[in-house]
Amino acid sequence: MLWKRVWSGLAAMVLALSCAGWAMAEGTKNAYVMAGFDDTNLRQWESNRFFIRMEELTGVSFSFRQYTDLAAWKSYKASLTKDGELPDVLFKAMLTPSECIDLKEKGVLIDLKPYLEKYAPHIWAILQEQKDALEAVTLPDGSIVALPYLNAVPAQNYIWINQQWLDYLRLDMPTTAEELVNVLTAFQTRDPNRNGKKDEIPLGFLGPFDLKFLAHAFGLICNDYNIFEQNGQVKFMPLEENYRLFVTWCRDLYQAGLLDSNGFSTADSLRRVTDKNATPMYGAIMTTVPGNLFQVTWAEQYTVVPPLTYEGKQVYRDFFGSVQRGTFAITSACASPETLLQWVDFLYTEEGAILSTAGQENIDYLVDGDGSWRLVEAAQSNSSAFIASELMDGGAAMPGITPSEFILRFNGQTDAYRANMEKQIELKSLCVRPFPYVSLTTAQEAEVTRMQNQLGAYVDVQLARWVLGEETISDASFEQFKNTLEEKGLSAFLAFWQDVLDHR
């Protein structure tokens, strides 16, 4: 069975670590102080089986300072000083790059990089293979202060399309902007929900944020600051030549009734559908997960539209990114960083990831003869209590990796869910970060926030005005758009990001 194989591997690992100096003297315990944030309902770190099992495997024990209020946790991190009463480790730390920089400069956090190759070989090997992950966790001075969570299937803001409607209308999956228009028109005119009414919403979206993900159909992607990097230069997507083509296309979709007429005014919470007897209305929708908007039977009808092709190429914005930074850090108070890095390194193996997300085989889950697995009856009957008492997954991100192959074998997943997860893994290679990972100081964050509040809001409002037809798309309106951007500080904004890019 899987857990027996895992346990044998763990036993060998613990033996090897003991020989390397992990084991404590007989009859002693190495209790470290762990501080962190976790607001998962009813979860108490002191009694959670994850830590108990990890102690059984490694001999490393902790006393805990668990915060359940986010504001209190942020305040605690800000209060830390080198000469204060420091914990040994920050876990589920939610450290921002600026916090990492500040706490390292204050002498609170140590540089982990000199230790990783020897004492954390699994995460070190991953960082050597995944250069974007190494780039993400490395501060401008070359140090690595905090370790990440690496998500094999990060959230993306895809176009999700109703596969049942496609099948009923005998339509192929759209592959270009033109084909998408044809499909949306069919959704609008051919009654795919079969209720005899023209009540279908061909494409749902939520404001300018969602619309800008459609710009990939014209070869354009950008981050939340509307910027992207090209050959070492910072570019502003709204000034690109194809941006006007994209805006015009969106306006035409809106005027033709192919975009949700309430897309600029209806929040997700208001368009959420929970009534099982309601008639499906959305042919396609921009979202991360359809299940956040629709009840299960509806959500299972939707599948991801692969990135639309422009001039023979597919590219899509990597929205959330595979790397969640700042999950684990060691303070200058820790007497043995080596021991804690050996402890956390196990979480960067599939075995460690399974332990944190599913528990222990034959106790928390069972593996069937076909390789699929299922939760034991007690876990299924009260999943909230199970998660709180046995697992560490959920809530703030923890250090480790996603055991994606294991998750795909879960027999509680529907075929539709499994197929969509497999498709998202397949499409991951087409998702790229418009701008590299960078680490800003607190001062830089304040400076760029001030500029973004002016420029970002203006870009979004102007996009909405053009799409809604409140302002004509013309040479004059685009010239005024560029002039207003300059008045609001675009040149300084781009210079700021170019400097960050050059010195990362």
GUSE-782708 format. One record per residue (C-alpha): x, y, z; residue in one letter. Coordinates in steps of 0.05 Angstrom, whole numbers, padded with zeros to 5 digits, always signed. Layout:
REM residues N
XYZA ...
***
This chain:
REM residues 504
+00000+00000+00000M +00021+00071-00013L +00029+00092+00060W +00071+00030+00075K +00118+00050+00019R +00118+00121+00044V +00131+00099+00115W +00189+00056+00094S +00219+00115+00056G +00209+00160+00116L +00242+00110+00162A +00303+00109+00117A +00302+00185+00112M +00299+00193+00188V +00356+00143+00197L +00398+00181+00147A +00382+00247+00180L +00400+00219+00248S +00467+00199+00221C +00475+00270+00195A +00463+00299+00264G +00387+00305+00267W +00375+00256+00324A +00373+00285+00394M +00403+00252+00455A +00360+00197+00483E +00306+00222+00530G +00311+00295+00505T +00265+00336+00461K +00284+00392+00416N +00225+00440+00424A +00225+00499+00378Y +00178+00558+00379V +00135+00565+00317M +00093+00626+00302A +00044+00633+00244G -00025+00648+00218F -00081+00599+00208D -00154+00618+00212D -00181+00550+00189T -00244+00537+00230N -00229+00499+00295L -00158+00482+00276R -00110+00484+00335Q -00037+00471+00319W -00023+00442+00388E -00069+00383+00376S -00067+00376+00301N -00044+00307+00278R +00001+00336+00224F +00050+00363+00275F +00044+00301+00318I +00061+00256+00259R +00118+00300+00238M +00146+00296+00308E +00141+00220+00307E +00180+00220+00242L +00233+00270+00259T +00237+00279+00334G +00227+00354+00324V +00173+00385+00368S +00144+00455+00373F +00109+00501+00419S +00061+00546+00381F +00041+00618+00375R -00017+00611+00327Q -00053+00673+00303Y -00124+00669+00276T -00135+00743+00265D -00099+00769+00202L -00091+00840+00228A -00061+00815+00292A -00013+00770+00253W +00010+00828+00210K +00020+00871+00272S +00060+00816+00305Y +00107+00810+00245K +00117+00885+00244A +00135+00884+00318S +00191+00833+00313L +00261+00857+00330T +00328+00822+00335K +00333+00835+00409D +00260+00818+00423G +00229+00751+00443E +00233+00717+00375L +00204+00650+00355P +00250+00602+00320D +00208+00596+00257V +00151+00630+00220L +00103+00580+00188F +00045+00596+00143K +00078+00664+00150A +00046+00702+00091M +00110+00743+00086L +00110+00794+00030T +00176+00810-00005P +00178+00877+00031S +00169+00843+00098E +00225+00795+00081C +00271+00853+00063I +00253+00892+00126D +00259+00834+00174L +00326+00812+00145K +00353+00883+00150E +00330+00885+00223K +00367+00821+00237G +00303+00782+00251V +00306+00733+00193L +00367+00695+00168I +00390+00679+00097D +00372+00607+00084L +00409+00601+00018K +00476+00577+00048P +00440+00519+00081Y +00393+00495+00027L +00437+00450-00016E +00460+00408+00043K +00401+00410+00091Y +00341+00419+00044A +00360+00381-00019P +00289+00371-00045H +00270+00445-00047I +00340+00462-00071W +00334+00414-00130A +00266+00444-00147I +00294+00515-00145L +00351+00494-00191Q +00302+00464-00240E +00249+00517-00237Q +00286+00582-00248K +00223+00624-00241D +00214+00597-00171A +00286+00612-00154L +00277+00682-00182E +00214+00691-00141A +00245+00674-00073V +00311+00710-00084T +00315+00780-00056L +00353+00836-00092P +00415+00824-00049D +00417+00750-00071G +00391+00721-00006S +00334+00673+00005I +00297+00691+00068V +00232+00652+00060A +00211+00588+00025L +00150+00581-00020P +00091+00538-00034Y +00095+00511-00105L +00027+00500-00137N +00025+00451-00195A -00043+00477-00216V -00046+00551-00199P -00111+00589-00207A -00120+00621-00276Q -00175+00668-00298N -00196+00627-00358Y -00255+00629-00405I -00299+00571-00383W -00349+00548-00436I -00411+00506-00430N -00391+00440-00464Q -00462+00415-00464Q -00483+00475-00504W -00426+00464-00553L -00447+00391-00561D -00521+00407-00569Y -00507+00459-00623L -00453+00414-00654R -00401+00468-00648L -00326+00460-00642D -00284+00491-00587M -00265+00561-00611P -00191+00572-00625T -00190+00645-00649T -00225+00710-00634A -00267+00702-00696E -00288+00631-00678E -00305+00654-00608L -00352+00707-00636V -00386+00654-00680N -00397+00608-00619V -00423+00665-00576L -00471+00685-00632T -00497+00614-00635A -00508+00614-00560F -00547+00679-00567Q -00592+00658-00625T -00601+00582-00623R -00632+00571-00555D -00580+00523-00526P -00614+00521-00458N -00677+00498-00495R -00729+00539-00457N -00756+00576-00518G -00731+00643-00493K -00675+00689-00513K -00647+00692-00443D -00577+00665-00455E -00517+00707-00434I -00464+00688-00485P -00403+00711-00445L -00403+00733-00373G -00348+00777-00344F -00335+00821-00284L -00309+00890-00303G -00245+00912-00338P -00203+00862-00299F -00236+00802-00334D -00238+00837-00402L -00163+00847-00403K -00154+00772-00400F -00188+00770-00468L -00133+00813-00497A -00092+00750-00507H -00135+00739-00570A -00095+00797-00599F -00027+00774-00572G -00030+00819-00511L -00020+00802-00438I -00003+00845-00378C -00002+00843-00303N -00046+00881-00254D -00004+00943-00267Y -00019+00938-00342N +00055+00926-00356I +00095+00871-00388F +00169+00858-00402E +00196+00851-00473Q +00270+00842-00487N +00289+00875-00422G +00243+00935-00432Q +00180+00952-00393V +00119+00960-00437K +00050+00989-00422F -00004+00946-00454M -00055+01002-00465P -00003+01037-00510L +00008+00976-00554E -00018+00980-00626E -00064+00920-00617N -00096+00948-00555Y -00143+00991-00598R -00162+00929-00639L -00177+00893-00574F -00219+00950-00547V -00258+00956-00612T -00271+00881-00612W -00298+00884-00540C -00343+00943-00559R -00370+00904-00618D -00384+00843-00574L -00420+00887-00524Y -00462+00923-00576Q -00481+00856-00607A -00506+00831-00540G -00452+00778-00535L -00423+00806-00470L -00462+00807-00405D -00499+00873-00403S -00488+00875-00328N -00414+00858-00332G -00391+00926-00308F -00440+00929-00250S -00457+00859-00222T -00410+00829-00171A -00395+00755-00167D -00436+00750-00103S -00497+00776-00140L -00491+00731-00201R -00479+00667-00160R -00532+00615-00177V -00551+00564-00124T -00621+00545-00145D -00618+00474-00173K -00682+00486-00213N -00657+00549-00247A -00645+00550-00322T -00572+00555-00343P -00560+00623-00376M -00484+00631-00385Y -00454+00602-00448G -00384+00622-00426A -00357+00659-00367I -00291+00690-00345M -00274+00663-00276T -00223+00621-00238T -00270+00564-00218V -00342+00557-00243P -00360+00523-00177G -00352+00591-00143N -00410+00617-00184L -00455+00558-00200F -00484+00498-00163Q -00448+00433-00177V -00491+00406-00235T -00481+00470-00273W -00407+00477-00258A -00393+00408-00285E -00419+00429-00353Q -00362+00478-00363Y -00293+00466-00390T -00233+00510-00402V -00224+00544-00470V -00151+00537-00490P -00116+00604-00503P -00141+00632-00569L -00090+00634-00625T -00064+00699-00653Y -00018+00698-00714E -00006+00624-00702G +00014+00631-00629K -00020+00618-00563Q -00003+00657-00501V -00040+00670-00436Y -00028+00710-00374R -00005+00668-00314D -00053+00699-00265F -00037+00672-00196F +00030+00640-00211G +00058+00574-00187S +00099+00606-00132V +00067+00630-00067Q +00122+00666-00031R +00136+00676+00042G +00109+00612+00074T +00168+00592+00118F +00225+00631+00149A +00276+00620+00205I +00295+00674+00255T +00362+00693+00283S +00340+00664+00350A +00341+00593+00323C +00400+00552+00349A +00396+00500+00294S +00371+00525+00227P +00397+00460+00197E +00347+00419+00236T +00287+00461+00217L +00307+00461+00144L +00312+00385+00145Q +00243+00384+00177W +00211+00429+00125V +00246+00397+00066D +00203+00335+00074F +00143+00377+00054L +00174+00387-00014Y +00168+00313-00029T +00104+00279-00053E +00101+00239+00012E +00104+00302+00054G +00052+00337+00010A +00005+00278+00018I +00014+00278+00093L -00007+00351+00098S -00065+00347+00048T -00095+00277+00059A -00065+00249+00123G -00042+00178+00134Q -00062+00117+00094E -00109+00067+00127N -00124+00118+00181I -00149+00179+00142D -00155+00150+00072Y -00155+00083+00036L -00122+00064-00030V -00163+00016-00074D -00137-00037-00121G -00141+00008-00181D -00095+00060-00149G -00151+00109-00133S -00161+00131-00061W -00218+00153-00017R -00226+00184+00051L -00248+00139+00108V -00322+00144+00127E -00309+00187+00188A -00271+00238+00146A -00325+00240+00093Q -00381+00249+00143S -00349+00309+00177N -00298+00339+00130S -00291+00405+00169S -00272+00369+00233A -00226+00323+00194F -00189+00380+00161I -00183+00418+00227A -00157+00359+00268S -00116+00317+00219E -00090+00361+00162L -00050+00425+00154M -00073+00442+00083D -00120+00501+00075G -00121+00571+00103G -00056+00608+00092A -00007+00575+00045A +00043+00528+00077M +00112+00507+00052P +00110+00449+00004G +00084+00426-00064I +00019+00403-00094T +00014+00327-00099P -00023+00334-00165S -00017+00262-00189E -00044+00238-00122F -00102+00288-00125I -00121+00263-00194L -00129+00193-00166R -00180+00215-00114F -00245+00177-00129N -00287+00233-00099G -00272+00276-00160Q -00322+00276-00217T -00298+00258-00287D -00310+00331-00308A -00268+00358-00251Y -00211+00309-00265R -00213+00325-00340A -00210+00400-00327N -00153+00392-00278M -00114+00351-00329E -00129+00404-00382K -00104+00460-00336Q -00040+00422-00322I -00032+00413-00398E -00045+00487-00411L +00003+00511-00357K +00060+00515-00407S +00022+00567-00447L +00012+00612-00386C +00069+00661-00377V +00083+00717-00328R +00079+00784-00365P +00130+00812-00316F +00184+00776-00276P +00179+00764-00201Y +00207+00825-00165V +00215+00843-00092S +00197+00914-00072L +00216+00949-00009T +00163+00981+00035T +00181+01049+00007A +00176+01024-00064Q +00109+00992-00050E +00082+01059-00024A +00110+01096-00084E +00081+01050-00137V +00014+01044-00101T +00007+01120-00105R +00021+01120-00180M -00022+01058-00193Q -00082+01090-00158N -00081+01144-00211Q -00062+01105-00273L -00095+01038-00261G -00163+01068-00244A -00160+01113-00306Y -00143+01055-00353V -00201+01013-00326D -00252+01070-00329V -00232+01089-00399Q -00237+01017-00423L -00307+01012-00395A -00328+01078-00427R -00304+01054-00495W -00337+00986-00490V -00402+01014-00464L -00403+01064-00521G -00401+01124-00474E -00341+01149-00513E -00325+01139-00587T -00265+01098-00606I -00226+01145-00650S -00157+01175-00664D -00177+01235-00622A -00201+01195-00562S -00138+01152-00562F -00094+01213-00567E -00131+01244-00508Q -00122+01177-00472F -00046+01179-00482K -00042+01252-00461N -00081+01239-00397T -00037+01180-00380L +00023+01226-00385E -00011+01278-00341E -00023+01224-00289K +00050+01205-00288G +00060+01148-00338L +00132+01165-00354S +00152+01163-00281A +00112+01099-00271F +00149+01064-00328L +00216+01091-00304A +00202+01062-00235F +00188+00993-00263W +00247+00996-00310Q +00293+01011-00252D +00263+00953-00212V +00272+00907-00272L +00344+00928-00283D +00364+00918-00210H +00325+00856-00191R 
***
